[in-house]
Amino acid sequence: MESSQPDYLNNPQQLLELVSTRTKKPAQEIQEMVKEKMAKFSGMLSESGAAFLVAKELGIDLNLSTSLRQTRPLNALKQGMQNVDVEARIASIFPPREFESNGRKGKLQNITLHDASGITRLTLWNEQVDKYSPALEKGTWVRIQNALVKTFKEQIQLQLNYNGTIQKLERADLIMPQTRKVNELNEGMHALLKVEVTRVHKGKFYYSSCPQCKRKVETMNEKHFCNACGQVQEPTPRLLLSLQLEDDTGNMRGVVFDEGLEALLAQKKEDLLKDFNAQGEAFWDTLKEQLIGKPFTLEGRTKKNAMSGELEFQVKGLA
């Protein structure tokens, strides 16, 4: 999920609203103060610049170093990054556990996060567990600010910096799709489905894809080709799982790819591939135990299958 704060320097109206919110003064009053400030400087001060001065005079720190920072999608996190901000949904929360290291006792808690781009783990330590854990629950959207990106067992994970924070988010600012029944879906519809998984279709769990457009790659004479992008130097595996979804109005096939599958199973893509290659038939038995008979609220879009001509629901993730 990639998002950024508004560009206040180029959008003075949003800046005025921010100043109004921080000062708890009516927007009209702030607007008049800004106009007076611009008039005082004989047109040499922009509306945004005037709003900055008004905020400063009112004792409001806009903290623009934070306000203008971008949140990063989870799949963009790299080892060693500092002061990282992300917005993600809590996919799972593991119980806190105590440990002892070099004669000192401590406490940690792992939280699995996901967004539209992927999944990663957040680890809380010691007093962070006591501060944040009671207010967090599965399905909650959170904004994490000033985090560190580290690697543990070759997996990227987040930790809070000394000044890091976790804030629960209300997702009213997002345009959420409507919840639909299976029999209400039409081609191209973006929707939420409250369904139960009734079947896991066994088949290929991944295919070789183009790293640019994610389409299937064909191999000829040990060379890889994408119909859209041409020759591909190094294809990437893309996860694919087909499910049967059902509610009280009907059933349909659901198709889940990389990010959606990571969210659905609360596992990283790399781990799923390792399990698939190592476990054989037992892997499919595990999937069935995890999914069949379980209720899910899925976000996705309906698309007509090119082969069968039937509608299927392409799952983007959990809602």
N, C-alpha and C positions, 0 to 999 in steps of 0.2 A: 504494500500500500504506500504509494508515494504521495506525499502532500507537503505543502509549505505554508508558512504564515503569509498573510497578505503583504504585498509590496507597498508599504505605507508611503514611501517617498514618491511613488507614482500614482497613488490612489488617496488623495487627501480626504475624501469623504469617509473612507474606512478609518483613517487616522483620527478624524474628528469624533467618530463614534467611539473609538478607543479611549480618547481623552474624556469624553462624556461619561463613559462607564467607570473609568478609574477615579474621576473626581466626584461622581454622583451628582453632577450638575446637568440640567436639561441641555440637550443637543443644541437648541436654539440659542441658549445663553453662551455656549462655547463658540458657536458660529459668530455671534456678535463680537466676542472678545478677539477672535481671530481677525475679523474684518478691521477692527480698530488697530490691531497690531500691524496689519499690512498697510493701513493708511499712514501710520506713524513713520513707516520706513519708505514712504513715497513710492510704493510699487516695486521696491528692490528686494522684497522678501516674498518668497513663494507661500502659497496657502499652507503647505506641509510645514515649511520652516516656521511660519507664524504659530502653527499649532504646537510645535515642539517648544517654542518659547512660552506659550501660554501654560502648557503642562508644567514646565519647569518653575514658573512663577507661582503656580498653585501647589508646588511641593510634590508633584507626581513624577516618579522615576519610571519612564516608559520601558527601561531595560531593553533597548533595541537590540543589544547583542544577542539576547534570547529571542525577542519577538520576531526577528527577521531570519532566524535560523531555520533550516529545512529539516523536516523529519525524513528519515531514510527508510526505504523498504528493507525488510529483513534480508532479502537475498543480496543486498548491496553491502552488507557488513563485512569488514575485513579485519583480520588480526592486527591489533595495535591501535585501532581507531580510539580516539578519546573524545569526551564531551559530545557524545552521540545522542540524538533524540530520535525516538521511534514512537509510532502509534500502532497498537496491535491489540488483538483480542486474546484473552486468556483461554487456551485450549484445555489445559489441565493444571492442577496444583497438587504437588506431592507434599506429604506431611513433613513438618520440620523434623530434623534429626540432629542429635548431639554427637560431638566427636571430641577426641583429645589428641593434640599434636604438640610434641615437645613439652609435655607436662602441663599444657594449658588447655582448658576446656573451651569449646565453642559450639555454635549452632548454625545450621544452614538450612535453606529451603529452596527447592528447585520449582520453577514455574515455566510451563511451556507456552510460548506465544506464537500466534500465527497472524499473518495478514494476507493480502492477495498475492504476494510474491513468494511466500514460503513460511518456514517455521524455524524457530530457534529457542534456546533455553535462557532464562534469566535466573541467576542465582543470588539469593539474598543471604547476607551474613549477619550473625549475632544480633545487634540491636535493630538492624533493618527488619529482621523477621518479626520482632515484637511490634515495630512501628507500623508496618504495612500489611502483614499477613491477615489480621482479623477483618480488614475491610475488603479484601479481594476474594473473588469467587469465579468459578468457571463461567465463561461467556461474557465477562466484563471487558469493556474496552478501556484501555489505559494509555496514558501518555507517559513515557519514561524519558526523563531529561538528564543530561550529564552522565551518561553511562560509558563504561569501558568495554571494548570488545577483546575477548581473550579466546584462546583455544584450549579445550580440554578433551583429551582422547581424540584428537584430530577433528573435533567438532567446534564450530564457532558458538560462543555463548556470550551473554551480556552480564555485566556486574555494575552495580551503582558506584559512581565515583564518590568521593568524600562529601560532595555537595549535590549528589544525585537525588532525584525525587521521583515518586510515582503518583500520578494523578488519575483518578477515575474520570472517564469521559461520558458525557451524554451524547448519544449519536443522533440527536435531532438535526444536527447540521448536515447529515448525510441524506441524500435522496434514496430512501430504502424502497425496494420493490414491494409490491403488494403480495400478501399471502394468497395463494391460489389452490384450488383443488385440481387433481389430475385431469378431470374431464373439462376443466375450463381453459386448459392451455392451448394456445395457437402457436404457429411457427413464428420464431423470432421474439417471443415474449420473455422478458426478464421478470423473474418471479421468485418468491419463496415457496417452498413445498414442505408441508409437514407430513412426512411419510414414514413407513416402516420398510426396511430392507427385507425382502422375502426370498431373494436368491442371489448368490454370487456366481456369475458366469465365468467358468474356468476357461482360460485361453492364454494368449501372450500377455505377459504382465508389463512389457515395455517394448518399444521399437526404436530404431535408430532415427534420429530427427536432425533437422537443420538447426544449428544453434542460433540462427538469425530469425527465422520465421516459424520454427517448430514443426514444419511439415515433414512427412516421411521422406527419408533419403533412400534412393536406390543405389545399389552397388554393382558396378560393371567393370571387369578387368582390374579389380582391386582399387578402383576409384569410386568416389561417392558423389552422387549428383542429386541436387534438389531442383524440382521443376520450376520453382520460382527464383531461386538464387544462383543456380548454376553449380559448379563444382564446389564441394565441401571438403575441406582438409581433414577435419576431425568431427564426425557426427557425435551427438550427445544422446544418451538414452532418455526417452521420455516415458514416464509411467502411464499405464492405461488399464483401467479396471471397469468392467461392465457389470451393472447391478440391475436387479428388478426392484422397482419402487412401487409402493401401493398405499392408497388411502381408502376412505370409505366410498369413493366414487369410481375407482378404477385402478389400473396399474399401467406402468410404462417402463421402458428401459432407461436407466441412467448411466451416463458415461463420465468417469472421473479421471482427470489427468494429474500431472505433477502436484501443483499447489493444493488443489482440492483434496487429493489423496493424502498429502501430508497432514492437512487439517483434520480430515476424517479419522485418520488412524493415530494422530498425535505422534508421528515418527518422521524423522528426516528421510529424505529421498535416498541418501546413501545407505542408511541402515535397512530400508525396505529392499533395496537391490541386493544387499548382502544376504539378507534372510531368504529372499527368493532363490538365489543361486545356491545357498547352502542347505536349505531344508527340503527342497523337492515337494512331494505331495503334502507333507506336514504343513507347509506354508499355506496352502489353500484351506486346510482344516482350521488353521488359526484364524484366517480371515473370516471364515464362516462363523466361528465362535464370537468374533468381535462384532460382526455386523448383522447377521440374520436375526430377525425378531426384535431388533433395537429401533426405537423411534429417533428420527433426526429431523431437524429443520434445515433444509438445504437451500442455498442461494445458487441460482444458475440461469441458463437461458435455453429455450427449446430450439431445436434445429432438426431439419428433416435429414434422415440418414440417406446418403447418396446411393447406397446399394439397395436398401429395402424400401425406401420411400416413406417410411414411418417416422413419426415424431419421436425424438429422444430428448432427454433432459441432460444437458451438459453442466455438470456440477462445478461451480466456481469455489465453493467452500461452505463452511457452516455459518448459519445466520445467528 
